[in-house]
Amino acid sequence: LEKEGLPQKMYRLGDDVHTRVNVKVYAKNGETTDINEPGPCIAHEQAEAFVNDFEAQLSFADIVVLSGSLCGGIDGRFYLKLADIANKHGCPVIADAFGENLGLLLQAKPAAVKPNLKELEQLLGKRLTTLPQIYEATRELLYRGAQKVLVSLGEKGALMVTPQRALYAPALEVAVRGTVGAGDSMVAGLAFSMYEKVGDEQALKLACACATACVSSGATGEITTGMIRSYEKQIRAETWKEEASV
């Protein structure tokens, strides 16, 4: 992060805490297998110290992204607590969590949530096989507190739904070199769009362009602004029609 010139503040848990290792196995057919270790167990005192540190940083923040799983020792209400603090400081929250963590985060009325299809199905406890079903599922998340829902659908594109409208972006046909980081890249594009205060169509196109650049490069460190802008020009964001399906 320092090499890239990105401001950062790390919170250290101590020398006795092990490093979490995630292994990605790439097959020749393009499929990726994730072997993800659980994070370390966090003591209550450590969690509270982090909350204080988190709140101190909010005076410098424009947007808060709460992303990924939580370590042992803390439950989904920890994310909810962070979101409530961010709201108090006027920082919009993007929630990129799953399961109970995402369900609880909805109580904080996040500015946006970004589940993938599997995470959306897990949260609602049902299979979603058509775009109308996915759309109805996003409406349920809006009812439960989300202000905007962006669902990543892999090779089938992405659906963005707000209380006023629904937009669909078909995926570009690109050679997929790896899917690791694609969802995170989409969140990054959405966060930047919110920071720039662009319209929903442009936000969806940029979010999808970031994800496309990620899967086509196969390495998060090789994505360039030029790649993203090139894909952004090619992506269509169109008003979704009820009769459409995937």
VOKOLGU-390286 format. One record per atom (N, C-alpha, C): residue in one letter; z, x, y. Coordinates in steps of 0.2 Angstrom, whole numbers, plus 5000, padded with zeros to 4 digits. Layout:
AZXY
...
***
This chain:
L500050044994
L500050005000
L500050045006
E500450105006
E500450145012
E499750175013
K499450195007
K498750225008
K498250185011
E498350115010
E497850065012
E498050045019
G498650075022
G498850055028
G499149985029
L499449955023
L499749895023
L500449895024
P500749865029
P501449855030
P501749825024
Q502349855022
Q502649825016
Q503449845017
K503849805013
K504549825013
K504749805005
M504949855002
M505149854995
M505849834994
Y506049794990
Y506749784988
Y506949814982
R507349864982
R507549904976
R508149874972
L508049864966
L508649834962
L509149884959
G508949954959
G509350004956
G509050044951
D509250104950
D508950144945
D509050124938
D509450084936
D509550054929
D509050004927
V508649974932
V508249924931
V507549944928
H507349924923
H506649954920
H506049924924
T505549954923
T504849934926
T504549884921
R504349824924
R503949774920
R503249804919
V503049794912
V502349824910
V501949764908
N501349754911
N500849704909
N500249734906
V500049724900
V499449754897
V498949704897
K498349724899
K497749684899
K497249714894
V497049674889
V496549704884
V495849664885
Y495349704887
Y494749684888
Y494249684882
A493949634880
A493449634874
A492749644877
K492349664872
K491649674874
K491249614877
N491549554874
N491249484876
N491449464883
G491949504886
G492149484893
G492849444893
E493049434887
E493749394887
E494249444888
T494849424891
T495349464893
T496049434889
T496449474886
T497049454883
T497649484887
D498049444889
D498649464893
D499249474889
I499549534889
I500249544886
I500749554891
N501049504894
N501549514899
N502249514897
E502549574899
E503349574898
E503649534903
P504249514901
P504749474906
P504949524911
G505149504917
G505449544922
G506149554920
P506549604924
P507249614922
P507649554924
C508249554922
C508749504924
C509049524930
I509149474935
I509349484942
I510049454942
A510549494945
A511149474946
A511249424952
H511649384952
H511749334958
H511849374965
E512149424965
E512249464971
E511649494973
Q511249524968
Q510549544970
Q510149494973
A510149434970
A509649384972
A509849364979
E510549354981
E510749334987
E510549384993
A510649454991
A510449504995
A509749504997
F509349484992
F508549484993
F508449424998
V508749364997
V508749315002
V508849325009
N509349365010
N509549385017
N508949435020
D508749475015
D508149525017
D507549485019
F507449435014
F506849395015
F506849355022
E507349325024
E507449295030
E507349335036
A507649395035
A507549445041
A506849465042
Q506449465037
Q505749475038
Q505249425041
L505549365041
L505149305043
L504949305051
S505349335055
S505249345062
S504549385063
F504349415058
F503649455058
F503149425054
A503249365051
A502849335046
A502449275049
D501749265047
D501349215049
D501349165043
I501349185037
I501249145031
I501649175026
V501949135021
V502349155016
V501949135009
V501849185005
V501549164998
V502149174993
L502249124989
L502749124984
L502349124977
S502349174974
S501849184968
S502149214962
G501949184956
G502149214950
G502749184947
S502949224941
S503549194938
S504149224941
L504749204939
L505349234941
L505749274936
C506149314938
C506549364934
C507049324930
G507349344925
G507949314922
G508549314926
G508949264926
G509549264930
G509449214936
I508849194937
I508749154943
I508249094941
D508349034943
D507948984941
D507448954947
G507048904945
G506548884950
G506848864957
R507448844957
R507748824964
R507848884969
F507748944966
F507749004970
F507049004974
Y506548994971
Y505848984975
Y505948924980
L506248874978
L506348814983
L506748834989
K507348874988
K507748904993
K507348944998
L506948994995
L506449034999
L506048995004
A505748945000
A505248895004
A505648855010
D506148835008
D506548795014
D506748845019
I506948905018
I507048955023
I506448965027
A505848975024
A505248985027
A505048935032
N505148865029
N505048805033
N505448805040
K506048825039
K506548835045
K506348875050
H505948935048
H505648985053
H504948965055
G504748905053
G504048885055
G503448925051
C503648955046
C503048995042
C502848945036
P502148935036
P501848885031
P501948925024
V502048885019
V502148915012
V501548905008
I501248955004
I500748944999
I501148954993
A501148904988
A501448904982
A500948924976
D501048974973
D500648994967
D501049014961
A501448954959
A501848964954
A501648914948
F502048904943
F501848864938
F502548834935
G502448774931
G502948744927
G503548724932
E504148734930
E504748704934
E504748734941
N504548804941
N504548834948
N504048794953
L503448774951
L503048734955
L503248664956
G503548634951
G503748564952
G504348564957
L504748614957
L505348614962
L505048634969
L504548674969
L504348704976
L503948644979
L503748594976
L503448534979
L503948494984
Q504548504982
Q505048474986
Q505048494993
A504848564994
A504848595001
A504248575005
K503748535002
K503148515005
K502748575007
P502548615003
P502148675004
P501548665008
A501248705012
A500648695016
A500048695011
A500148735005
A499648735000
A499948754993
V499648724988
V499748754981
V499148764978
K499148814973
K498548844970
K498648854963
P498648794959
P498648804952
P497948814949
N497948844943
N497348834939
N497348774935
L496848764931
L496848704927
L497348704922
K497548754918
K498048754913
K498748744916
E498848774922
E499548764925
E499548694928
L499048664930
L499048594932
L499148544926
E498848564921
E499048524915
E499748534912
Q499948594913
Q500648604910
Q501148564915
L501048564921
L501548534926
L501548454925
L500948424923
L500948354923
L500948334915
G500948384911
G501048364904
G500448324901
K499848334903
K499248304900
K498648344901
R498148334896
R497548364897
R497048334902
L496748374905
L496248354911
L495548384909
T495148344907
T494448364905
T493848344909
T493948304914
T493448284919
T493648294926
L493248304931
L493348314938
L493748254941
P493548194939
P493948134941
P494748144939
Q494848164933
Q495548174930
Q495848224934
I495548284936
I495848334940
I495948314947
Y495548274950
Y495648244956
Y496248204956
E496348154952
E496948114951
E497548154951
A497548204947
A498148254946
A498248284953
T497748304956
T497948334963
T498248284968
R498048224967
R498348174971
R499048164970
E499248174963
E499948164962
E500348224965
L500048284965
L500448334968
L500448324976
L499948294979
L500048274986
L500648224987
Y500648174982
Y501148124983
Y501848154982
R501948214978
R502548244977
R502748294982
G502248304987
G502448344993
G501948404995
A501448414991
A501048464993
A500548444999
Q500448485004
Q500048465009
Q499248475008
K499148525003
K498448535001
K498448564994
V498048554990
V497948574983
V497348604982
L497348674980
L496748704978
L496748724970
V496348694966
V496348704959
V495748754957
S495948804954
S495448854952
S495248834945
L494548824944
L494248804938
L493848854934
G493948914935
G493548964932
G492848964933
E492448964928
E491748964928
E491448894931
K491948844932
K491648784934
K491848774942
G492048824945
G492148824952
G492848804954
A492948764960
A493648754962
A493548684966
L494148654966
L494248584969
L494848594974
M494648574981
M495148574986
M495248504988
V495948484988
V496048414990
V496648404995
T496548375000
T497048355005
T497048285006
P497548255009
P497648185010
P497048145013
Q496648185016
Q496048155020
Q495348165016
R495348215012
R494648225009
R494748275002
A494148274999
A494148314993
A493448354993
L493548424992
L492948464992
L492848504986
Y492248514984
Y492148544977
Y491648604979
A491748664976
A491348724976
A491148744969
P490548734967
P490248764961
P490348834961
A490448864955
A490548934954
A489848964954
L489849024957
L489149064957
L489049094950
E488449104948
E488349134942
E488349214943
V488849244941
V488949314942
V489149344935
A488949414934
A489249444928
A489949454928
V490349424924
V491049434924
V491349494921
R491649544924
R491849604922
R492549604920
G492949554922
G493649544921
G493949494925
T494449454923
T494749394926
T495449414929
V495649474928
V496349484930
V496349494938
G496749454941
G496849454948
G496449404952
A496049364948
A495549314951
A495949264955
G496449234952
G496849184955
G497249214961
D497449274961
D497849304966
D497349314972
S496749334970
S496249344976
S496049284979
M496049224975
M495849164978
M496449144983
V497049154981
V497649144986
V497549184992
A497349244991
A497349294997
A496749265002
G496249244999
G495749215004
G495949145007
L496349105003
L496649045006
L497149065012
A497549115011
A498049135016
A497749165022
F497149205021
F496849225027
F496549175031
S496249125027
S495949065030
S496449025035
M497049015032
M497548985036
M497749025042
Y497749085041
Y497949135047
Y497449125052
E496849125050
E496249115055
E496149045057
K496448995054
K496448925056
K495748905056
V495348915050
V494648895049
V494748825046
G494148785046
G494148725043
G494148725035
D494248665032
D494348665025
D493748695021
E493148675023
E492548705020
E492548775020
Q492648805026
Q492648885026
Q493148915022
A493748875022
A494348905018
A494148905011
L493848855008
L493648845001
L493148904999
K492648915004
K492148955002
K492449035002
L492849045007
L493149115007
L493649125001
A494049074999
A494449084994
A494049094987
C493549054986
C493049064980
C492749134981
A492549154987
A492149214987
A492649274985
C493249274987
C493749324985
C493849324978
A493849264975
A493949264967
A493349294964
T492749274967
T492149294964
T492049374964
A492249394970
A492249474971
A492649504966
C493249474964
C493649504959
C493349504952
V493149444950
V492849444943
V492249484942
S491849494947
S491249534947
S491349604947
S491849624950
S492049694951
S492449724945
G492849674942
G493249694936
G493849744938
A493949764944
A494449804946
A494649784954
T495349764954
T495549744961
T495449794966
G495449854965
G495449914970
G494749924972
E494249894969
E493549904971
E493249844975
I493549794977
I493349744981
I493249764988
T492649744991
T492549764998
T492449705002
T492549715009
T492449655013
T491749635013
G491249685012
G490549665012
G490349625006
M490749635000
M490649594994
M490849524995
I491449514998
I491749454999
I491249415004
R491049445010
R490649405014
R489949385012
S489749425007
S489049415004
S489149354999
Y489649354995
Y489749294991
Y489949224995
E490249235001
E490449185005
E489849145007
K489349185009
K488749155012
K488349115006
Q488449135000
Q488049094994
Q488449034992
I489049034993
I489448974990
I489448914994
R489348854990
R489248794994
R489948754993
A490148724998
A490748684998
A490548615000
E490548564996
E490248504997
E490848444996
T490748394999
T491148334998
T491148314991
W491648304988
W491648284981
W491548214980
K491148194975
K490948124974
K491248104968
E491548034968
E491948014962
E491548014956
E490848014956
E490548014949
E490448074946
A490548134950
A490448204947
A490948214942
S490748264937
S491248274932
S491148354930
V491548374926
V491448444923
V491548444916
***
